[in-house]
Amino acid sequence: MRTAGRVDSAALATARAAGVTDEEVAEIVAHIALNTLSNYFNHVAEPDLDFPEVSA
């Protein structure tokens, strides 16, 4: 969120050195995009929650 989706080369190289594949990077980006879209949509649609609230 701080970088609006822009990942610098050093961070990507660090992830790859840790064994993260390009396919996994793509999957991570897809999950983040889906969660963001879902959150934005839910703010507009205000659906009824059908599960109990969890106390913190």
mmCIF entry with sequence, helices, sheets and N, C-alpha, C, O atoms, coordinates in Angstrom:
data_MODEL
# 
_entry.id   MODEL 
# 
_entity.id                         1 
_entity.type                       polymer 
_entity.pdbx_number_of_molecules   1 
# 
_entity_poly.entity_id                      1 
_entity_poly.type                           'polypeptide(L)' 
_entity_poly.nstd_linkage                   no 
_entity_poly.nstd_monomer                   no 
_entity_poly.pdbx_seq_one_letter_code       MRTAGRVDSAALATARAAGVTDEEVAEIVAHIALNTLSNYFNHVAEPDLDFPEVSA 
_entity_poly.pdbx_seq_one_letter_code_can   MRTAGRVDSAALATARAAGVTDEEVAEIVAHIALNTLSNYFNHVAEPDLDFPEVSA 
_entity_poly.pdbx_strand_id                 A 
# 
loop_
_entity_poly_seq.entity_id 
_entity_poly_seq.num 
_entity_poly_seq.mon_id 
_entity_poly_seq.hetero 
1 1  MET n 
1 2  ARG n 
1 3  THR n 
1 4  ALA n 
1 5  GLY n 
1 6  ARG n 
1 7  VAL n 
1 8  ASP n 
1 9  SER n 
1 10 ALA n 
1 11 ALA n 
1 12 LEU n 
1 13 ALA n 
1 14 THR n 
1 15 ALA n 
1 16 ARG n 
1 17 ALA n 
1 18 ALA n 
1 19 GLY n 
1 20 VAL n 
1 21 THR n 
1 22 ASP n 
1 23 GLU n 
1 24 GLU n 
1 25 VAL n 
1 26 ALA n 
1 27 GLU n 
1 28 ILE n 
1 29 VAL n 
1 30 ALA n 
1 31 HIS n 
1 32 ILE n 
1 33 ALA n 
1 34 LEU n 
1 35 ASN n 
1 36 THR n 
1 37 LEU n 
1 38 SER n 
1 39 ASN n 
1 40 TYR n 
1 41 PHE n 
1 42 ASN n 
1 43 HIS n 
1 44 VAL n 
1 45 ALA n 
1 46 GLU n 
1 47 PRO n 
1 48 ASP n 
1 49 LEU n 
1 50 ASP n 
1 51 PHE n 
1 52 PRO n 
1 53 GLU n 
1 54 VAL n 
1 55 SER n 
1 56 ALA n 
# 
_struct_asym.id          A 
_struct_asym.entity_id   1 
# 
loop_
_struct_conf.conf_type_id 
_struct_conf.id 
_struct_conf.pdbx_PDB_helix_id 
_struct_conf.beg_label_comp_id 
_struct_conf.beg_label_asym_id 
_struct_conf.beg_label_seq_id 
_struct_conf.pdbx_beg_PDB_ins_code 
_struct_conf.end_label_comp_id 
_struct_conf.end_label_asym_id 
_struct_conf.end_label_seq_id 
_struct_conf.pdbx_end_PDB_ins_code 
_struct_conf.beg_auth_comp_id 
_struct_conf.beg_auth_asym_id 
_struct_conf.beg_auth_seq_id 
_struct_conf.end_auth_comp_id 
_struct_conf.end_auth_asym_id 
_struct_conf.end_auth_seq_id 
_struct_conf.pdbx_PDB_helix_class 
_struct_conf.details 
_struct_conf.pdbx_PDB_helix_length 
HELX_P HELX_P1 AA1 SER A 9  ? ALA A 17 ? SER A 9  ALA A 17 1 ? 9  
HELX_P HELX_P2 AA2 ASP A 22 ? ALA A 45 ? ASP A 22 ALA A 45 1 ? 24 
# 
_struct_conf_type.id          HELX_P 
_struct_conf_type.criteria    ? 
_struct_conf_type.reference   ? 
# 
loop_
_atom_site.group_PDB 
_atom_site.id 
_atom_site.type_symbol 
_atom_site.label_atom_id 
_atom_site.label_alt_id 
_atom_site.label_comp_id 
_atom_site.label_asym_id 
_atom_site.label_entity_id 
_atom_site.label_seq_id 
_atom_site.pdbx_PDB_ins_code 
_atom_site.Cartn_x 
_atom_site.Cartn_y 
_atom_site.Cartn_z 
_atom_site.occupancy 
_atom_site.B_iso_or_equiv 
_atom_site.pdbx_formal_charge 
_atom_site.auth_seq_id 
_atom_site.auth_comp_id 
_atom_site.auth_asym_id 
_atom_site.auth_atom_id 
_atom_site.pdbx_PDB_model_num 
ATOM 1   N N  . MET A 1 1  ? 0.832   -1.193  0.000   1.00 0.00 ? 1  MET A N  1 
ATOM 2   C CA . MET A 1 1  ? 0.000   0.000   0.000   1.00 0.00 ? 1  MET A CA 1 
ATOM 3   C C  . MET A 1 1  ? 0.876   1.256   0.000   1.00 0.00 ? 1  MET A C  1 
ATOM 4   O O  . MET A 1 1  ? 0.533   2.253   -0.635  1.00 0.00 ? 1  MET A O  1 
ATOM 5   N N  . ARG A 1 2  ? 1.977   1.209   0.694   1.00 0.00 ? 2  ARG A N  1 
ATOM 6   C CA . ARG A 1 2  ? 2.858   2.383   0.743   1.00 0.00 ? 2  ARG A CA 1 
ATOM 7   C C  . ARG A 1 2  ? 3.396   2.752   -0.629  1.00 0.00 ? 2  ARG A C  1 
ATOM 8   O O  . ARG A 1 2  ? 3.632   3.927   -0.909  1.00 0.00 ? 2  ARG A O  1 
ATOM 9   N N  . THR A 1 3  ? 3.590   1.765   -1.478  1.00 0.00 ? 3  THR A N  1 
ATOM 10  C CA . THR A 1 3  ? 4.188   2.026   -2.788  1.00 0.00 ? 3  THR A CA 1 
ATOM 11  C C  . THR A 1 3  ? 3.193   1.889   -3.931  1.00 0.00 ? 3  THR A C  1 
ATOM 12  O O  . THR A 1 3  ? 3.588   1.911   -5.096  1.00 0.00 ? 3  THR A O  1 
ATOM 13  N N  . ALA A 1 4  ? 1.916   1.751   -3.618  1.00 0.00 ? 4  ALA A N  1 
ATOM 14  C CA . ALA A 1 4  ? 0.856   1.627   -4.620  1.00 0.00 ? 4  ALA A CA 1 
ATOM 15  C C  . ALA A 1 4  ? 1.136   0.503   -5.613  1.00 0.00 ? 4  ALA A C  1 
ATOM 16  O O  . ALA A 1 4  ? 0.876   0.636   -6.808  1.00 0.00 ? 4  ALA A O  1 
ATOM 17  N N  . GLY A 1 5  ? 1.664   -0.596  -5.106  1.00 0.00 ? 5  GLY A N  1 
ATOM 18  C CA . GLY A 1 5  ? 1.894   -1.754  -5.948  1.00 0.00 ? 5  GLY A CA 1 
ATOM 19  C C  . GLY A 1 5  ? 3.223   -1.776  -6.671  1.00 0.00 ? 5  GLY A C  1 
ATOM 20  O O  . GLY A 1 5  ? 3.529   -2.735  -7.381  1.00 0.00 ? 5  GLY A O  1 
ATOM 21  N N  . ARG A 1 6  ? 4.006   -0.745  -6.501  1.00 0.00 ? 6  ARG A N  1 
ATOM 22  C CA . ARG A 1 6  ? 5.309   -0.702  -7.173  1.00 0.00 ? 6  ARG A CA 1 
ATOM 23  C C  . ARG A 1 6  ? 6.348   -1.379  -6.290  1.00 0.00 ? 6  ARG A C  1 
ATOM 24  O O  . ARG A 1 6  ? 6.640   -0.906  -5.191  1.00 0.00 ? 6  ARG A O  1 
ATOM 25  N N  . VAL A 1 7  ? 6.895   -2.466  -6.764  1.00 0.00 ? 7  VAL A N  1 
ATOM 26  C CA . VAL A 1 7  ? 7.907   -3.220  -6.023  1.00 0.00 ? 7  VAL A CA 1 
ATOM 27  C C  . VAL A 1 7  ? 9.254   -2.928  -6.654  1.00 0.00 ? 7  VAL A C  1 
ATOM 28  O O  . VAL A 1 7  ? 9.440   -3.127  -7.854  1.00 0.00 ? 7  VAL A O  1 
ATOM 29  N N  . ASP A 1 8  ? 10.202  -2.452  -5.839  1.00 0.00 ? 8  ASP A N  1 
ATOM 30  C CA . ASP A 1 8  ? 11.504  -2.132  -6.425  1.00 0.00 ? 8  ASP A CA 1 
ATOM 31  C C  . ASP A 1 8  ? 12.298  -3.404  -6.717  1.00 0.00 ? 8  ASP A C  1 
ATOM 32  O O  . ASP A 1 8  ? 12.004  -4.478  -6.192  1.00 0.00 ? 8  ASP A O  1 
ATOM 33  N N  . SER A 1 9  ? 13.290  -3.254  -7.552  1.00 0.00 ? 9  SER A N  1 
ATOM 34  C CA . SER A 1 9  ? 14.086  -4.395  -8.011  1.00 0.00 ? 9  SER A CA 1 
ATOM 35  C C  . SER A 1 9  ? 14.771  -5.115  -6.862  1.00 0.00 ? 9  SER A C  1 
ATOM 36  O O  . SER A 1 9  ? 14.898  -6.339  -6.886  1.00 0.00 ? 9  SER A O  1 
ATOM 37  N N  . ALA A 1 10 ? 15.216  -4.366  -5.853  1.00 0.00 ? 10 ALA A N  1 
ATOM 38  C CA . ALA A 1 10 ? 15.906  -4.975  -4.719  1.00 0.00 ? 10 ALA A CA 1 
ATOM 39  C C  . ALA A 1 10 ? 14.967  -5.883  -3.923  1.00 0.00 ? 10 ALA A C  1 
ATOM 40  O O  . ALA A 1 10 ? 15.360  -6.977  -3.517  1.00 0.00 ? 10 ALA A O  1 
ATOM 41  N N  . ALA A 1 11 ? 13.747  -5.443  -3.702  1.00 0.00 ? 11 ALA A N  1 
ATOM 42  C CA . ALA A 1 11 ? 12.781  -6.262  -2.959  1.00 0.00 ? 11 ALA A CA 1 
ATOM 43  C C  . ALA A 1 11 ? 12.438  -7.523  -3.739  1.00 0.00 ? 11 ALA A C  1 
ATOM 44  O O  . ALA A 1 11 ? 12.322  -8.604  -3.163  1.00 0.00 ? 11 ALA A O  1 
ATOM 45  N N  . LEU A 1 12 ? 12.279  -7.385  -5.037  1.00 0.00 ? 12 LEU A N  1 
ATOM 46  C CA . LEU A 1 12 ? 11.979  -8.541  -5.878  1.00 0.00 ? 12 LEU A CA 1 
ATOM 47  C C  . LEU A 1 12 ? 13.161  -9.509  -5.897  1.00 0.00 ? 12 LEU A C  1 
ATOM 48  O O  . LEU A 1 12 ? 12.972  -10.724 -5.849  1.00 0.00 ? 12 LEU A O  1 
ATOM 49  N N  . ALA A 1 13 ? 14.360  -8.978  -5.965  1.00 0.00 ? 13 ALA A N  1 
ATOM 50  C CA . ALA A 1 13 ? 15.553  -9.828  -5.942  1.00 0.00 ? 13 ALA A CA 1 
ATOM 51  C C  . ALA A 1 13 ? 15.682  -10.557 -4.615  1.00 0.00 ? 13 ALA A C  1 
ATOM 52  O O  . ALA A 1 13 ? 16.080  -11.722 -4.580  1.00 0.00 ? 13 ALA A O  1 
ATOM 53  N N  . THR A 1 14 ? 15.349  -9.882  -3.528  1.00 0.00 ? 14 THR A N  1 
ATOM 54  C CA . THR A 1 14 ? 15.389  -10.514 -2.207  1.00 0.00 ? 14 THR A CA 1 
ATOM 55  C C  . THR A 1 14 ? 14.396  -11.655 -2.135  1.00 0.00 ? 14 THR A C  1 
ATOM 56  O O  . THR A 1 14 ? 14.714  -12.724 -1.613  1.00 0.00 ? 14 THR A O  1 
ATOM 57  N N  . ALA A 1 15 ? 13.201  -11.442 -2.653  1.00 0.00 ? 15 ALA A N  1 
ATOM 58  C CA . ALA A 1 15 ? 12.185  -12.497 -2.657  1.00 0.00 ? 15 ALA A CA 1 
ATOM 59  C C  . ALA A 1 15 ? 12.640  -13.678 -3.496  1.00 0.00 ? 15 ALA A C  1 
ATOM 60  O O  . ALA A 1 15 ? 12.500  -14.830 -3.085  1.00 0.00 ? 15 ALA A O  1 
ATOM 61  N N  . ARG A 1 16 ? 13.177  -13.398 -4.655  1.00 0.00 ? 16 ARG A N  1 
ATOM 62  C CA . ARG A 1 16 ? 13.657  -14.486 -5.528  1.00 0.00 ? 16 ARG A CA 1 
ATOM 63  C C  . ARG A 1 16 ? 14.797  -15.249 -4.879  1.00 0.00 ? 16 ARG A C  1 
ATOM 64  O O  . ARG A 1 16 ? 14.866  -16.473 -4.995  1.00 0.00 ? 16 ARG A O  1 
ATOM 65  N N  . ALA A 1 17 ? 15.704  -14.537 -4.188  1.00 0.00 ? 17 ALA A N  1 
ATOM 66  C CA . ALA A 1 17 ? 16.820  -15.194 -3.498  1.00 0.00 ? 17 ALA A CA 1 
ATOM 67  C C  . ALA A 1 17 ? 16.324  -16.089 -2.371  1.00 0.00 ? 17 ALA A C  1 
ATOM 68  O O  . ALA A 1 17 ? 16.979  -17.067 -2.012  1.00 0.00 ? 17 ALA A O  1 
ATOM 69  N N  . ALA A 1 18 ? 15.157  -15.748 -1.810  1.00 0.00 ? 18 ALA A N  1 
ATOM 70  C CA . ALA A 1 18 ? 14.562  -16.552 -0.748  1.00 0.00 ? 18 ALA A CA 1 
ATOM 71  C C  . ALA A 1 18 ? 13.780  -17.734 -1.306  1.00 0.00 ? 18 ALA A C  1 
ATOM 72  O O  . ALA A 1 18 ? 13.244  -18.545 -0.550  1.00 0.00 ? 18 ALA A O  1 
ATOM 73  N N  . GLY A 1 19 ? 13.716  -17.831 -2.643  1.00 0.00 ? 19 GLY A N  1 
ATOM 74  C CA . GLY A 1 19 ? 13.057  -18.971 -3.263  1.00 0.00 ? 19 GLY A CA 1 
ATOM 75  C C  . GLY A 1 19 ? 11.664  -18.710 -3.795  1.00 0.00 ? 19 GLY A C  1 
ATOM 76  O O  . GLY A 1 19 ? 10.983  -19.640 -4.226  1.00 0.00 ? 19 GLY A O  1 
ATOM 77  N N  . VAL A 1 20 ? 11.231  -17.464 -3.773  1.00 0.00 ? 20 VAL A N  1 
ATOM 78  C CA . VAL A 1 20 ? 9.909   -17.125 -4.304  1.00 0.00 ? 20 VAL A CA 1 
ATOM 79  C C  . VAL A 1 20 ? 9.994   -17.109 -5.827  1.00 0.00 ? 20 VAL A C  1 
ATOM 80  O O  . VAL A 1 20 ? 10.846  -16.427 -6.397  1.00 0.00 ? 20 VAL A O  1 
ATOM 81  N N  . THR A 1 21 ? 9.119   -17.854 -6.478  1.00 0.00 ? 21 THR A N  1 
ATOM 82  C CA . THR A 1 21 ? 9.119   -17.936 -7.938  1.00 0.00 ? 21 THR A CA 1 
ATOM 83  C C  . THR A 1 21 ? 8.299   -16.796 -8.543  1.00 0.00 ? 21 THR A C  1 
ATOM 84  O O  . THR A 1 21 ? 7.518   -16.142 -7.852  1.00 0.00 ? 21 THR A O  1 
ATOM 85  N N  . ASP A 1 22 ? 8.490   -16.573 -9.837  1.00 0.00 ? 22 ASP A N  1 
ATOM 86  C CA . ASP A 1 22 ? 7.687   -15.562 -10.528 1.00 0.00 ? 22 ASP A CA 1 
ATOM 87  C C  . ASP A 1 22 ? 6.205   -15.908 -10.461 1.00 0.00 ? 22 ASP A C  1 
ATOM 88  O O  . ASP A 1 22 ? 5.361   -15.019 -10.345 1.00 0.00 ? 22 ASP A O  1 
ATOM 89  N N  . GLU A 1 23 ? 5.889   -17.194 -10.532 1.00 0.00 ? 23 GLU A N  1 
ATOM 90  C CA . GLU A 1 23 ? 4.496   -17.630 -10.441 1.00 0.00 ? 23 GLU A CA 1 
ATOM 91  C C  . GLU A 1 23 ? 3.910   -17.278 -9.077  1.00 0.00 ? 23 GLU A C  1 
ATOM 92  O O  . GLU A 1 23 ? 2.758   -16.855 -8.979  1.00 0.00 ? 23 GLU A O  1 
ATOM 93  N N  . GLU A 1 24 ? 4.708   -17.455 -8.027  1.00 0.00 ? 24 GLU A N  1 
ATOM 94  C CA . GLU A 1 24 ? 4.233   -17.115 -6.681  1.00 0.00 ? 24 GLU A CA 1 
ATOM 95  C C  . GLU A 1 24 ? 4.073   -15.618 -6.512  1.00 0.00 ? 24 GLU A C  1 
ATOM 96  O O  . GLU A 1 24 ? 3.141   -15.164 -5.847  1.00 0.00 ? 24 GLU A O  1 
ATOM 97  N N  . VAL A 1 25 ? 4.970   -14.844 -7.105  1.00 0.00 ? 25 VAL A N  1 
ATOM 98  C CA . VAL A 1 25 ? 4.827   -13.388 -7.069  1.00 0.00 ? 25 VAL A CA 1 
ATOM 99  C C  . VAL A 1 25 ? 3.521   -12.986 -7.753  1.00 0.00 ? 25 VAL A C  1 
ATOM 100 O O  . VAL A 1 25 ? 2.784   -12.145 -7.238  1.00 0.00 ? 25 VAL A O  1 
ATOM 101 N N  . ALA A 1 26 ? 3.235   -13.577 -8.899  1.00 0.00 ? 26 ALA A N  1 
ATOM 102 C CA . ALA A 1 26 ? 1.993   -13.275 -9.613  1.00 0.00 ? 26 ALA A CA 1 
ATOM 103 C C  . ALA A 1 26 ? 0.782   -13.656 -8.768  1.00 0.00 ? 26 ALA A C  1 
ATOM 104 O O  . ALA A 1 26 ? -0.206  -12.923 -8.744  1.00 0.00 ? 26 ALA A O  1 
ATOM 105 N N  . GLU A 1 27 ? 0.843   -14.777 -8.084  1.00 0.00 ? 27 GLU A N  1 
ATOM 106 C CA . GLU A 1 27 ? -0.275  -15.211 -7.246  1.00 0.00 ? 27 GLU A CA 1 
ATOM 107 C C  . GLU A 1 27 ? -0.476  -14.259 -6.066  1.00 0.00 ? 27 GLU A C  1 
ATOM 108 O O  . GLU A 1 27 ? -1.612  -13.948 -5.706  1.00 0.00 ? 27 GLU A O  1 
ATOM 109 N N  . ILE A 1 28 ? 0.613   -13.800 -5.470  1.00 0.00 ? 28 ILE A N  1 
ATOM 110 C CA . ILE A 1 28 ? 0.517   -12.833 -4.371  1.00 0.00 ? 28 ILE A CA 1 
ATOM 111 C C  . ILE A 1 28 ? -0.155  -11.553 -4.852  1.00 0.00 ? 28 ILE A C  1 
ATOM 112 O O  . ILE A 1 28 ? -1.041  -11.023 -4.182  1.00 0.00 ? 28 ILE A O  1 
ATOM 113 N N  . VAL A 1 29 ? 0.270   -11.057 -6.017  1.00 0.00 ? 29 VAL A N  1 
ATOM 114 C CA . VAL A 1 29 ? -0.332  -9.840  -6.573  1.00 0.00 ? 29 VAL A CA 1 
ATOM 115 C C  . VAL A 1 29 ? -1.824  -10.057 -6.831  1.00 0.00 ? 29 VAL A C  1 
ATOM 116 O O  . VAL A 1 29 ? -2.637  -9.178  -6.545  1.00 0.00 ? 29 VAL A O  1 
ATOM 117 N N  . ALA A 1 30 ? -2.183  -11.213 -7.366  1.00 0.00 ? 30 ALA A N  1 
ATOM 118 C CA . ALA A 1 30 ? -3.587  -11.510 -7.651  1.00 0.00 ? 30 ALA A CA 1 
ATOM 119 C C  . ALA A 1 30 ? -4.414  -11.541 -6.365  1.00 0.00 ? 30 ALA A C  1 
ATOM 120 O O  . ALA A 1 30 ? -5.531  -11.022 -6.338  1.00 0.00 ? 30 ALA A O  1 
ATOM 121 N N  . HIS A 1 31 ? -3.881  -12.139 -5.306  1.00 0.00 ? 31 HIS A N  1 
ATOM 122 C CA . HIS A 1 31 ? -4.610  -12.194 -4.026  1.00 0.00 ? 31 HIS A CA 1 
ATOM 123 C C  . HIS A 1 31 ? -4.808  -10.800 -3.443  1.00 0.00 ? 31 HIS A C  1 
ATOM 124 O O  . HIS A 1 31 ? -5.886  -10.474 -2.945  1.00 0.00 ? 31 HIS A O  1 
ATOM 125 N N  . ILE A 1 32 ? -3.768  -9.984  -3.507  1.00 0.00 ? 32 ILE A N  1 
ATOM 126 C CA . ILE A 1 32 ? -3.890  -8.617  -2.992  1.00 0.00 ? 32 ILE A CA 1 
ATOM 127 C C  . ILE A 1 32 ? -4.933  -7.846  -3.790  1.00 0.00 ? 32 ILE A C  1 
ATOM 128 O O  . ILE A 1 32 ? -5.757  -7.138  -3.210  1.00 0.00 ? 32 ILE A O  1 
ATOM 129 N N  . ALA A 1 33 ? -4.907  -7.976  -5.111  1.00 0.00 ? 33 ALA A N  1 
ATOM 130 C CA . ALA A 1 33 ? -5.870  -7.277  -5.961  1.00 0.00 ? 33 ALA A CA 1 
ATOM 131 C C  . ALA A 1 33 ? -7.301  -7.733  -5.661  1.00 0.00 ? 33 ALA A C  1 
ATOM 132 O O  . ALA A 1 33 ? -8.212  -6.910  -5.565  1.00 0.00 ? 33 ALA A O  1 
ATOM 133 N N  . LEU A 1 34 ? -7.492  -9.037  -5.515  1.00 0.00 ? 34 LEU A N  1 
ATOM 134 C CA . LEU A 1 34 ? -8.828  -9.553  -5.222  1.00 0.00 ? 34 LEU A CA 1 
ATOM 135 C C  . LEU A 1 34 ? -9.327  -9.074  -3.866  1.00 0.00 ? 34 LEU A C  1 
ATOM 136 O O  . LEU A 1 34 ? -10.488 -8.690  -3.732  1.00 0.00 ? 34 LEU A O  1 
ATOM 137 N N  . ASN A 1 35 ? -8.455  -9.093  -2.857  1.00 0.00 ? 35 ASN A N  1 
ATOM 138 C CA . ASN A 1 35 ? -8.864  -8.628  -1.533  1.00 0.00 ? 35 ASN A CA 1 
ATOM 139 C C  . ASN A 1 35 ? -9.197  -7.149  -1.538  1.00 0.00 ? 35 ASN A C  1 
ATOM 140 O O  . ASN A 1 35 ? -10.153 -6.727  -0.887  1.00 0.00 ? 35 ASN A O  1 
ATOM 141 N N  . THR A 1 36 ? -8.416  -6.351  -2.267  1.00 0.00 ? 36 THR A N  1 
ATOM 142 C CA . THR A 1 36 ? -8.680  -4.919  -2.351  1.00 0.00 ? 36 THR A CA 1 
ATOM 143 C C  . THR A 1 36 ? -10.012 -4.663  -3.037  1.00 0.00 ? 36 THR A C  1 
ATOM 144 O O  . THR A 1 36 ? -10.825 -3.879  -2.546  1.00 0.00 ? 36 THR A O  1 
ATOM 145 N N  . LEU A 1 37 ? -10.242 -5.318  -4.171  1.00 0.00 ? 37 LEU A N  1 
ATOM 146 C CA . LEU A 1 37 ? -11.503 -5.160  -4.886  1.00 0.00 ? 37 LEU A CA 1 
ATOM 147 C C  . LEU A 1 37 ? -12.680 -5.583  -4.010  1.00 0.00 ? 37 LEU A C  1 
ATOM 148 O O  . LEU A 1 37 ? -13.699 -4.893  -3.959  1.00 0.00 ? 37 LEU A O  1 
ATOM 149 N N  . SER A 1 38 ? -12.542 -6.698  -3.331  1.00 0.00 ? 38 SER A N  1 
ATOM 150 C CA . SER A 1 38 ? -13.605 -7.193  -2.463  1.00 0.00 ? 38 SER A CA 1 
ATOM 151 C C  . SER A 1 38 ? -13.905 -6.199  -1.344  1.00 0.00 ? 38 SER A C  1 
ATOM 152 O O  . SER A 1 38 ? -15.069 -5.942  -1.037  1.00 0.00 ? 38 SER A O  1 
ATOM 153 N N  . ASN A 1 39 ? -12.867 -5.643  -0.739  1.00 0.00 ? 39 ASN A N  1 
ATOM 154 C CA . ASN A 1 39 ? -13.073 -4.663  0.332   1.00 0.00 ? 39 ASN A CA 1 
ATOM 155 C C  . ASN A 1 39 ? -13.769 -3.414  -0.190  1.00 0.00 ? 39 ASN A C  1 
ATOM 156 O O  . ASN A 1 39 ? -14.699 -2.911  0.441   1.00 0.00 ? 39 ASN A O  1 
ATOM 157 N N  . TYR A 1 40 ? -13.324 -2.909  -1.343  1.00 0.00 ? 40 TYR A N  1 
ATOM 158 C CA . TYR A 1 40 ? -13.947 -1.713  -1.908  1.00 0.00 ? 40 TYR A CA 1 
ATOM 159 C C  . TYR A 1 40 ? -15.417 -1.975  -2.227  1.00 0.00 ? 40 TYR A C  1 
ATOM 160 O O  . TYR A 1 40 ? -16.282 -1.152  -1.929  1.00 0.00 ? 40 TYR A O  1 
ATOM 161 N N  . PHE A 1 41 ? -15.685 -3.113  -2.828  1.00 0.00 ? 41 PHE A N  1 
ATOM 162 C CA . PHE A 1 41 ? -17.060 -3.448  -3.182  1.00 0.00 ? 41 PHE A CA 1 
ATOM 163 C C  . PHE A 1 41 ? -17.938 -3.540  -1.931  1.00 0.00 ? 41 PHE A C  1 
ATOM 164 O O  . PHE A 1 41 ? -19.067 -3.049  -1.914  1.00 0.00 ? 41 PHE A O  1 
ATOM 165 N N  . ASN A 1 42 ? -17.407 -4.168  -0.896  1.00 0.00 ? 42 ASN A N  1 
ATOM 166 C CA . ASN A 1 42 ? -18.190 -4.322  0.333   1.00 0.00 ? 42 ASN A CA 1 
ATOM 167 C C  . ASN A 1 42 ? -18.455 -2.995  1.018   1.00 0.00 ? 42 ASN A C  1 
ATOM 168 O O  . ASN A 1 42 ? -19.481 -2.845  1.681   1.00 0.00 ? 42 ASN A O  1 
ATOM 169 N N  . HIS A 1 43 ? -17.559 -2.028  0.877   1.00 0.00 ? 43 HIS A N  1 
ATOM 170 C CA . HIS A 1 43 ? -17.817 -0.699  1.436   1.00 0.00 ? 43 HIS A CA 1 
ATOM 171 C C  . HIS A 1 43 ? -18.995 -0.041  0.720   1.00 0.00 ? 43 HIS A C  1 
ATOM 172 O O  . HIS A 1 43 ? -19.760 0.694   1.344   1.00 0.00 ? 43 HIS A O  1 
ATOM 173 N N  . VAL A 1 44 ? -19.147 -0.292  -0.559  1.00 0.00 ? 44 VAL A N  1 
ATOM 174 C CA . VAL A 1 44 ? -20.244 0.292   -1.325  1.00 0.00 ? 44 VAL A CA 1 
ATOM 175 C C  . VAL A 1 44 ? -21.533 -0.500  -1.123  1.00 0.00 ? 44 VAL A C  1 
ATOM 176 O O  . VAL A 1 44 ? -22.593 0.083   -0.896  1.00 0.00 ? 44 VAL A O  1 
ATOM 177 N N  . ALA A 1 45 ? -21.444 -1.817  -1.205  1.00 0.00 ? 45 ALA A N  1 
ATOM 178 C CA . ALA A 1 45 ? -22.634 -2.664  -1.147  1.00 0.00 ? 45 ALA A CA 1 
ATOM 179 C C  . ALA A 1 45 ? -23.174 -2.842  0.267   1.00 0.00 ? 45 ALA A C  1 
ATOM 180 O O  . ALA A 1 45 ? -24.365 -3.099  0.446   1.00 0.00 ? 45 ALA A O  1 
ATOM 181 N N  . GLU A 1 46 ? -22.308 -2.708  1.277   1.00 0.00 ? 46 GLU A N  1 
ATOM 182 C CA . GLU A 1 46 ? -22.684 -2.895  2.674   1.00 0.00 ? 46 GLU A CA 1 
ATOM 183 C C  . GLU A 1 46 ? -23.504 -4.165  2.886   1.00 0.00 ? 46 GLU A C  1 
ATOM 184 O O  . GLU A 1 46 ? -24.633 -4.091  3.371   1.00 0.00 ? 46 GLU A O  1 
ATOM 185 N N  . PRO A 1 47 ? -22.959 -5.320  2.534   1.00 0.00 ? 47 PRO A N  1 
ATOM 186 C CA . PRO A 1 47 ? -23.717 -6.562  2.690   1.00 0.00 ? 47 PRO A CA 1 
ATOM 187 C C  . PRO A 1 47 ? -23.911 -6.907  4.165   1.00 0.00 ? 47 PRO A C  1 
ATOM 188 O O  . PRO A 1 47 ? -23.112 -6.524  5.019   1.00 0.00 ? 47 PRO A O  1 
ATOM 189 N N  . ASP A 1 48 ? -24.989 -7.639  4.444   1.00 0.00 ? 48 ASP A N  1 
ATOM 190 C CA . ASP A 1 48 ? -25.223 -8.130  5.801   1.00 0.00 ? 48 ASP A CA 1 
ATOM 191 C C  . ASP A 1 48 ? -24.205 -9.220  6.095   1.00 0.00 ? 48 ASP A C  1 
ATOM 192 O O  . ASP A 1 48 ? -23.971 -10.106 5.272   1.00 0.00 ? 48 ASP A O  1 
ATOM 193 N N  . LEU A 1 49 ? -23.604 -9.145  7.277   1.00 0.00 ? 49 LEU A N  1 
ATOM 194 C CA . LEU A 1 49 ? -22.650 -10.176 7.671   1.00 0.00 ? 49 LEU A CA 1 
ATOM 195 C C  . LEU A 1 49 ? -23.429 -11.379 8.208   1.00 0.00 ? 49 LEU A C  1 
ATOM 196 O O  . LEU A 1 49 ? -24.327 -11.221 9.035   1.00 0.00 ? 49 LEU A O  1 
ATOM 197 N N  . ASP A 1 50 ? -23.086 -12.572 7.741   1.00 0.00 ? 50 ASP A N  1 
ATOM 198 C CA . ASP A 1 50 ? -23.819 -13.758 8.156   1.00 0.00 ? 50 ASP A CA 1 
ATOM 199 C C  . ASP A 1 50 ? -22.980 -14.653 9.065   1.00 0.00 ? 50 ASP A C  1 
ATOM 200 O O  . ASP A 1 50 ? -23.172 -15.869 9.108   1.00 0.00 ? 50 ASP A O  1 
ATOM 201 N N  . PHE A 1 51 ? -22.043 -14.030 9.793   1.00 0.00 ? 51 PHE A N  1 
ATOM 202 C CA . PHE A 1 51 ? -21.257 -14.781 10.742  1.00 0.00 ? 51 PHE A CA 1 
ATOM 203 C C  . PHE A 1 51 ? -21.044 -13.910 11.974  1.00 0.00 ? 51 PHE A C  1 
ATOM 204 O O  . PHE A 1 51 ? -21.061 -12.684 11.874  1.00 0.00 ? 51 PHE A O  1 
ATOM 205 N N  . PRO A 1 52 ? -20.843 -14.530 13.136  1.00 0.00 ? 52 PRO A N  1 
ATOM 206 C CA . PRO A 1 52 ? -20.721 -13.726 14.358  1.00 0.00 ? 52 PRO A CA 1 
ATOM 207 C C  . PRO A 1 52 ? -19.437 -12.907 14.401  1.00 0.00 ? 52 PRO A C  1 
ATOM 208 O O  . PRO A 1 52 ? -18.406 -13.319 13.869  1.00 0.00 ? 52 PRO A O  1 
ATOM 209 N N  . GLU A 1 53 ? -19.512 -11.753 15.033  1.00 0.00 ? 53 GLU A N  1 
ATOM 210 C CA . GLU A 1 53 ? -18.349 -10.911 15.182  1.00 0.00 ? 53 GLU A CA 1 
ATOM 211 C C  . GLU A 1 53 ? -17.372 -11.552 16.163  1.00 0.00 ? 53 GLU A C  1 
ATOM 212 O O  . GLU A 1 53 ? -17.783 -12.132 17.167  1.00 0.00 ? 53 GLU A O  1 
ATOM 213 N N  . VAL A 1 54 ? -16.105 -11.447 15.874  1.00 0.00 ? 54 VAL A N  1 
ATOM 214 C CA . VAL A 1 54 ? -15.065 -12.008 16.742  1.00 0.00 ? 54 VAL A CA 1 
ATOM 215 C C  . VAL A 1 54 ? -14.553 -10.898 17.642  1.00 0.00 ? 54 VAL A C  1 
ATOM 216 O O  . VAL A 1 54 ? -14.216 -9.812  17.171  1.00 0.00 ? 54 VAL A O  1 
ATOM 217 N N  . SER A 1 55 ? -14.494 -11.175 18.946  1.00 0.00 ? 55 SER A N  1 
ATOM 218 C CA . SER A 1 55 ? -13.983 -10.162 19.865  1.00 0.00 ? 55 SER A CA 1 
ATOM 219 C C  . SER A 1 55 ? -12.462 -10.092 19.780  1.00 0.00 ? 55 SER A C  1 
ATOM 220 O O  . SER A 1 55 ? -11.795 -11.103 19.560  1.00 0.00 ? 55 SER A O  1 
ATOM 221 N N  . ALA A 1 56 ? -11.934 -8.911  19.954  1.00 0.00 ? 56 ALA A N  1 
ATOM 222 C CA . ALA A 1 56 ? -10.474 -8.715  19.831  1.00 0.00 ? 56 ALA A CA 1 
ATOM 223 C C  . ALA A 1 56 ? -9.741  -9.122  21.079  1.00 0.00 ? 56 ALA A C  1 
ATOM 224 O O  . ALA A 1 56 ? -8.516  -9.020  21.137  1.00 0.00 ? 56 ALA A O  1 
# 
